[in-house]
Amino acid sequence: MIDWTPVPAPAPSELRGRHVHLRPVSVDDADALYNASRDPAIWAYLPYGPFASVDAMRARLAEIEGSRDPLFYTVVREGQPQGIVSYLRIDAQHGSIEIGHIWFGTPLQQTTAATEAIYLLGAYAMDELGYRRFEWKCNALNQKSRRAAERFGFTFEGVFRNHMVVKGRNRDTAWYSITDEEWPAIRAAFEAWLAPGNFDEQGVQRQPLRTKGE
């Protein structure tokens, strides 16, 4: 038995960090997001994209703008929309929430802001709302996403075979999670990594992100 009370669903509010700003997605972001996402590799494992024009991107944003599950956020860095993240499979009754539909435009990739975006999503879900389980899922072939999940402290739980058909191809899905017992140590690792003193004058990290107690 546990002492548990269902938690609220995340609100379409703004999440602000030192390097990045997450805000509810809007069709007004279409031009900037289209320009940031012209690399076809961004869309290799997503069920949509690449987008052939700004109008196509705008149509996609119009579809998701009012959604609450998934709940989509635009990732804003240096004042410019540069990617999308979302909460989905929001189970407030049992305290489980996933992040997904994540794509980072070319300027956002491998930046401090990209890592901080994941931290903000975790902190809001786990600390402010009180979720018990924070999930990450990806195509089992997507080694880049799997490495990211492990870097961010998610624990691999297994592969769902023949889970989906995406763009005409089979998708086996790799499942990862962080529990509420694990989160405090992972949060501390994020915060130590994001601290200004961890970066030199050129913005290069002094110590890598260590979420697994290496």
N, C-alpha and C positions, 0 to 999 in steps of 0.2 A: 504494500500500500504506500502511496505517496500523498503528500499534501499538495493538491493541484486545483487550480481554478482556471477555466478557459481565459484566453487572452484576447485582446482586440486585434482586428485586422490592421495591417499597415495603412496609413492615410496617404493620400496623394500630396504629401508635404515636401518641403525642401530639406535636403541634408547637405550641410556645409562642412568642408574640411579646410585645411591650410592650402592645399594644392588643387582641389577639385570641388565642384558644386554639382549636386544631383537635384534636378527639378522635374516635375511632371512633364512628360513628353508633349510636344505641341507641333502642329503642322507648320508653325512658323520656323521650326528648326530644319525644314526640308533642304534648303539650299546648302547650309553648312554641313549637314550630315551627308548629303550626296557627295559633296566635294571631298569629304574626309574618307569616303568609303569606296573609292573607285578600284581598289585592288581586288580582283576576283577571289583571291585566296581568303579574304575575310568571310566569304559566304559559303565556303566549301562544305561545312557541316551544319549549316542552318537550313531550315525548311523553306526559306524564301531568299530572294536576292540571287545574284547582284541586280541592281536596279539600272535600267537603261537610260533613265532621264530623271531630272528633278521632279517632274510630274509623277513619275512612278514612285519615287520616294515619298512624295507628298501624299499620294493615295494610301501607301502603307501606313504612314503616320496618322492619317485620318481614321483608319481602321482601328488603331490601337489607342488613340488619344483618350477615349472615355472608358477604357477597360479597367476593371478593378482586380481581376485575377485572370491573366497576369496584370500586374500593376507596373507600368513602364516609366522609367526615368531617362531623361537626357543627361548625358555626362558632359559637363561644361568645364573646359580647361582654358585658362587665359582668356576668358570671356567668349570662347567659341564652342558651340556644340560639336563634340568629337566622337560620340559613341552612344550606345544604348545599353541599359541594364534593366532587369525586372525582378520582382518577386512573383512567384507562381506556386501552384499547388498549396495555397494558403489554407491550412487546417488549424484555425484558431481554437477549435474544440480540444484538440489533442496537442497543440503547441508545436506543430511542424510547419516549416516554411522552406521553400527552395528559392535559389537565385538562378536565373537562366535567361535565355534570349540575349546573351551577352555578346556584344560585338564592339570592339574598339577600333576606331578609324586609325589610319596610318599615323597621324601625328600623336595619337594617344598611346600607341603601343610601346611597351617597355619603358614607361615613365613612372615617376613617383605617384603621379595623379591616378594612374590606372590601379596601382596597388591600394591607394587610399580609398578609391571608390568601393572596392570590395570590403575594406575595413568599415566604412560608413554603413554599408548594408548590414554587415554582421552586428555592429554596435546597436543600430536602431532595432533590429529584430530581437536580439538576445538581451540587451541591457534595458532599453526603454520599454519594449513591449512584453518581454518575458517569455519568449519562445524557448522550448526545450531542445529543439532539433533544427539544425540549419543545414540544408542539403545543396549538393552540387551534382548534376548529372551531365553526361556528355556522350557523344558517339565513342564507342570503345576504340575506334581507329584514330581518334583525335588526340595524338600524343601531346600536342601543345597544350590543350585544355587539361589533360590529365596531369601534366607536370605543374600547371598552374594550381590545380586543386591541391596537390600535395604541398606545394610551396606555401599556400595560404592556410595550411593546417588541417585540411579535410582528411578524414580517414577513409581509405578504400573499403567498400563493403561487398563488392562483387559485381558481376556482369549479368544483366538480363538479356538472354539470348533471343534473337528474333523479336525484339521489342517493338520496332516500328518499321514502316517503309517510308523513306524520306527521299524525295526526288527520284523515285523509281528504284532505290537501292535499299537493301536490308540494312537496318541499324541495330546492332547490339549496343546496349546502353550500360556504361560504367557508372556505378552509384558511389557517392562519397557523402560523408556527413561530419558535422561537428555537434557535439552534445553540450548541454548547459554546464555539465561538470568540466568539460574540456575548455570551454570558451574563455574563462578568466586568464589562463596561462597564454592562450593564443592571442587574446586581446592585448596582454602586456607585451608580447613579442611584436605585434604590429606597432604599438605605441612607441616602443624603444626604437624600432626601425625608422618610424616616421619622424622621430625627434630631430629638430634642426641640427643638433650636434653630431648626428650620424652622417652628415653630408659635408663634403669639403667645399671650397670656394667655387669649384666648377659644377657643383651639384652631384658629384659622384659619391655613391654610398661608401662609408668606411667599413661597415659590417653588413653582411647579408641578412635577409629576413630569416630568423630561426624560430619556427613555430612548433618544432618537434623536440625541443630540448637537446639539440646536438651539442 
